[in-house]
Amino acid sequence: MRTTDLVGGIRHSAPYVNAHRGKTFVVMVGGEAIEHPNFRYILNDIALLNTLGIKLVLVFGARPQIDRAMARQHVDVTFHNQIRITDNEALEQVKQVTGAMQLDITARLSMSLSNTPMQGSDINVITGNFVIAQPIGVIDGIDHCHSGRVRRIDVECIDNLLSSNNIVLHGPIAASVTGESFNLTAEEIATQIAIRIKAEKMIGFSELPGILDEAQQVRPELLPSDAEQVLSQPEHHIFACPAAHNFLTAAIKACRSGVNRCHLVSYKDDGALLQELFSRDGIGTQLVTESAERMNAANISHIGGILDLIRPLEQQGILVRRSREQLETEIEHFTVVERDGLVIGCVALYPWLEHKCAEFACLAIDPTYRQAQRGELLLKAAVQRAKTMGCERIFALTTTSIHWFLEHGFVMGELTDLPPSKQQLYNLQRRSKILTLDVT
């Protein structure tokens, strides 16, 4: 990595480090992720999150490990509605497998972390009876025996442990108030813990890099309704990946119950967890209650972000230079697009109400986001704003973006198309082209 790449990466991640510090995340790793060679790096990254001040609950699953153990002991494996029927013989295998895995994960997180990014750090891992279970019971005439679901969670205990910078670890086994052990799904435990401790995020892993679209590209963001649409398509690729399917089902419930964001990343990609959490676009799919990207009227707090956008364009002569002081006096005319609190687009609309027109100016989009038609969205917002002010047309002056304006309905204009006072301000040296658009 070049030094400039390293510096740029740190600078771009800093806002997310600050935003995540003190927040609570529930991380769920399935058995498939645990047996993958990359799991050691996932644990290192989880430890890194802990040292950055993020409160972590780690929930693990063990489906493939349990299946193999039961096959070795010739124990029948029976499912009903994708839920394992856990009789006494099966429960013994589940307890042995998950107990060993819990000890192994604890040991890995507690080991001396020399030769890892976390060298010199102390990680405290706490397990306990934080989840109280109850039996699923008899469904469709089938007794689910020791298969259970969450009855109660000791929220106060978990909160106290997290406040002391411990990682809380929980497997798919929980006890009941009668002293019995029950086999639960990791998805249910993770979801119920996330909901009840009011976690900021729930994070899951699958062999897929995220939820893919028809072109096999990762969909970076889904609303719960979008996720339900995916699950309503039996031919969708997600049905061939149980980990992704189960997590998406759980994430819908979590989001609708107050968890702000649920992230799905690949356990095969080294560093996927960090890239998802500490970069603007991430690398996987996040399920959100509302879009991470918003369009808002600008205020004084946006000036720094606007300046970062427009300075390179001013240096290239594409935009007329504006000082910070000028921006402060004109900020009410600006609209911004924000992503995770960062300004990635802006535009200004200066009204000339006595002439029933307005100037469309200072359109700037972060280079990373110029392929997603955000310029068109800002134009639509400006047109709507012009209409509400009673304007009949908008005009723009440009030296380099003539074709963009023509493609979006503008027509070439003349100096006389500008308001008289604007004509007097026209810069003959720049020789900007004048374009107009009727908005009535």
N, C-alpha and C positions, 0 to 999 in steps of 0.2 A: 504494500500500500504506500503510495506517495504521501509525503508529509502533508501536502495540501488536502488530500483525501481524509487523512486522519483528523486534521483540524476542522475541516468542514463537517465531518461526521459528529465530532464532539459538539460543535456549535449548534447543529440542527437537532441533536438529541437533548440538549440542555433544557428547553422548555418542557419536554416530556418528563425529564427527571424531576423537575420542580413540581409538575402537575401530579405525578404519581406518588410523591413522597407523602407518607402518612395515610395513604389509601389502602383499602383491603381488597385483595384479589383471592379468588378461589381457583386453584389450578387443578385440573383433573387429568391424570395420565392413565390410559388404559393398559391392559396387559400387553397389547401389541407394541405399544411405545416402549414399555419397560424392557422387553426382550430385544429391542433394536440396538445395534451398536452405538447409535447416537444418544442413547439415554444418559450416558455419563455426562455428556455436554449439556443436556437439558437440566440435569441436577446442578451442574456448575452455574448455569444461567439463573436457576431458581435461587441459589445461594447468593448470586450477585444482586438479584432483586431485593433480597433480605437486607443486604448491607446498604442498599440505597434508601432504606427506610420504608419499604413497602411491606405491609402486613400480609402474611401468606398463610393460607390453609391449603394443604396439599392432600388431595384425595386420589387414591389409586384403585384401579380395577385389576382383575386377574382372570378373565374369561379363558384365554388360551391355556394358561398355566393350569387352571382347574380342570379343563377338558382333558389335558394330557395326563394329569394325575389320576383322574377317574378311569381313563382308558387303561392305564397301567395296572390299576387294581380291579379292572373288569367290573366297575360300578356303572350301572345303567345311567345314561344321560337322557333326561326327559324334559321337554320344554312345553309350555302352554302359553300362547300369546307372547312368545319371545321371552318368557320368564322361566328360569330354571326351577324345576320341582326339586326341592332340597329335602330329601328324606334323611333319616338318621345316618345312614351309611355315607350319603353324599355330603352331609354336613361335616363329618369328620375330615373328609378330604379337603373341603373348603377351608376349614380352620387350620389345617396343617399348611396348606399352600399359602394362604394370606398371612398367617403368622410369620412364616419364614420370609415372605416378601417384605413385610413391615419391618422386621429386624434388619434386612439387607438394605432397604432404603434409608433407614435411620443411620446405619453404619456408614453408608456412603456420604450422607450429608454431614456426619460427625467426624469423619476421618480428617487427618492432617491434610490440608489442601495444598501442599507444596507442589510446584510444577503445574499449578492451575491458576486461572485468573484471580482466584480467591485466596491466594497464599497469605497467611497471617491472620485470617479471619476466624472467628469463633461462631459456629452455628449451633444453636440449641433447638433440638427437635423434641416436641412433646406429643405423646399419644395418650389416649384415655377414653373414658366412657362418655364422650360428649354427645353422642347420638343414642337416643333410646328408641328401640324398635318395637314393632308389634307385628303379629302374623298377618299375611295377606288373607289367609283363611281359605274357604272353599268357593271357587268361582267356576261356573258352568259344570258343577258337580265334581270338580277336581280339587282335591285337597292339596294345597301348596306346601304343606308341612312346615319346614323351617325357612321357607322363603318369606321375607318380611318387607315392610315399608317403614318409613320414618314416622314415629309417633311424637317425639319431642326432641328438642336440641337445647343443650345447656349454653345459651347465648352468652350469659354473663361470664362463665368460665372461659369460653373461647376468647371473648373480648379482653379479659384480663391477661391471658397468655400472650395474645398478639400485642398488647400494649407494652409488654416487657420484651418485645423483639424476638419472641420465639416463633418458630415455624410449627404450626399445628398439623399433625399427620393423622390421616384416618383411612382405614381400609374398608372393604365392602362387608365387614362383619360388625354387627351391633347387638347389644344385649337388651333384653326386655325388663320390665319392672318385676317380672316373676323369676328372673335369673336365667332365662333361656337365651341361647345365641341364635341369631337369624342372619340369613344371607340376603343382602340387599344389592341393588345395582349401584355402581359407582356414580352413575349419572344422577340417580335420585338423591344420594347423599350429598353430592356436590351442589346440586340445584337447591335443595332444602337448606343447606348451610348458607349458601350465597344469599338466598332470599331472607333468611331469618337474622343473619348478622348484618344485613344491609350492605353487602359487598358492592364495590364499585364495578368490578369486572368478574366474569367467570371465563376461564380459558381452557380449551380442550385441544387434543391432538388427534390426528388421523393420518393415514398414509397419503391422503390427498393434500395438496397445498391449500385447499379451501374449497368452497362451493364453486363449481365451474359452470360457465355458460355454454351455449351451443357450439361456440368456437373453441371450447376447451380452455378458455381464459378464466382466471380467478375473478369472481365477483367480489370486489373489495367491501361492499356494504349491502346489507339486506335489512329491511324492516320485517317485523314478525309476520305480516301479511304476505310478504315476498317469500319468506321461508315456508309458510304453509302452502303456497303455490308450488314450490319445489317438491314438497312431500306429497302433493296430490298427483304427481306424475309418476306412475309406477315404472316407466321406462327410464327415468332419470338415473344418471350414473351413481348417484348417492346411495341407491339401494344395493349397489355392489360393494359398498364400503360401510359395514355396520358401525364402525366407530364414528364416522361422519354423520350417518343417519341418526344414531342415538343421541349424539351431542346436539345436533340441530333441533331435534324434538325437545330436548331438555332446555336448550337456549331460548326457545319460544316461550316456554313457561316462565323461565327466569326473568326475561325482559319484561314480560307482562305483569310480573310480580314485583318490579321495582329495581332489578339489576340493570344498570345503565347500558352496559355493553357486554357482549359475549363474543369471544374471539376463537376461531378455529384455525390452527396452523398445522404444518406437517411435522411429524416427529422424525422424518428422514432428513430434513434440511438443517444443517448445523447453524445455530444462531437465529432460527426462525422466530423464536419467542421474543428475542431482543429486537429484531427488526420490526416485528409487529407492534411492539409497545413504544419504541423510541424513534420512529420515523413517521413522516407525514402520511405516507400512503400505506405503510405496513407491507405485509407480504401475504397475508391470508385473507379470510373473510370475517368481518365483524357484523354481528347482529345488533342493531341499535333500536332504541325506542323512537329516536328522531335522528335525522341525518346529521353526521358530523360536520357537514358543510352548510353554512347559512349565509343568506344575503341580508344585510342590515344597513340602515342609515348610519353614516360614519359619525364618530364623535372624537373628542380630543385624544382619547386613548389609542385611536387608530393611526395617528399621524406618523409615528415611527414606522409602522408597517407600510403605509402608503409611500413614504420616502424611500424605503428599501426597494419598492417596486419601480418607482418612476425615475430614480437617479440614473440607472444604466441607460434608460431610454433618452433622458435629457443629455447625457454625455454623447450619445450617438446622434443627437440633433433631431430625434424623432418627436420629442415633446419639448415644449417651451419650458424653460427652467422656472421652478417655483421654490421660493424660500420657505423655511419652516414657518416663519411669521405669516407669510401669505396663506399658507395652508391653514393655519389656525383661524384666520379670519374668514376662510372660504369653506371650512369643513362641513358646514350645513348643506353644501351643494353636492357632497360626495356620497356615493353608495359603495359599500365594500362587500366582498365575498370572503368569509372566514372559514378556515378549516382547523378544527381543534384550537381555536383562539388565535390562529395566525392568519394575517391578511394575505390572500393569494390573488386577489383581483380588486380593481377599483375603477370607478368612472365618476365624472362630474357632470352635472347638468346646471348650466347657468341660465336663469330665466330672463327674458326680455318681455315682460308681460304687456307693456304698452304696445308692443308690436305682435303680440300673440305668438311668440316663438321662443325657442330656447337653444342654447349652444351645448352640443354633445362633445365633451372634451375629456382629456386625460384618461383615456382607456388604457389600462395596463393589466396584464395577466402574468403571474409567475411562470417562467419558461417551462417548469415541470408540468404545468396544468393547461397548456395551450391546446391540447388535443381533445378536450371534453366540452367544447362549445360554450365555455363560460362567458366569452365575449358576447355571444348571441343572447345569453341570459341577462347580462348587464344592459344590453341594448333594449331588450324587451322591458326591463324594469324602468329604464330611462323614458321610453315611449309612454308607458303607463303613467309615470310621474308627470310627464309633460301634459298629458291629457287632463289629469286631475287639476292642473294649474290653469287650464283653459287655453293651452297653446294649440295652434293649428299645424305647426311644422317645427322641426328641429333642423339645425344646420351643424356642420362640422368642418373644420379646417385641418387638412392633413398634407404632408409632403411625401409619405411613403406607403400609406395604407389605402390608396384610392380604390383598388380592386375589391378589398374587403367591404368597403362601404357600398360600392356598386352592387356587389353580390347580395347585399342585405337591403336592397330597395332604394338606396339613395340615388339621386341623379345629380349630374354636374350642374353647378350654379355659377352665378356671376357675383361680382363685388356688390352690385346693387341689390342682391338678395339678402344682404346682411343689414341689420338695423343701422341707421345713420351713425350712431355713436360707435358701433363696432367697426364700421367702415373706416373711421378715423384712426382706429387702433391697428388696422391691418398692416402687417409687416411686409413691405415691398421686397425686402431682401430675402426673406424665407420663401416668398412666392407660393404660399400654401394653396392647394386646390380647395375650392369651396364646393361642398356637397349638401344637398337638402333632402329632407324626407317629410312628406305629408303624414300627419298622425291623426287626422280627423276620420 
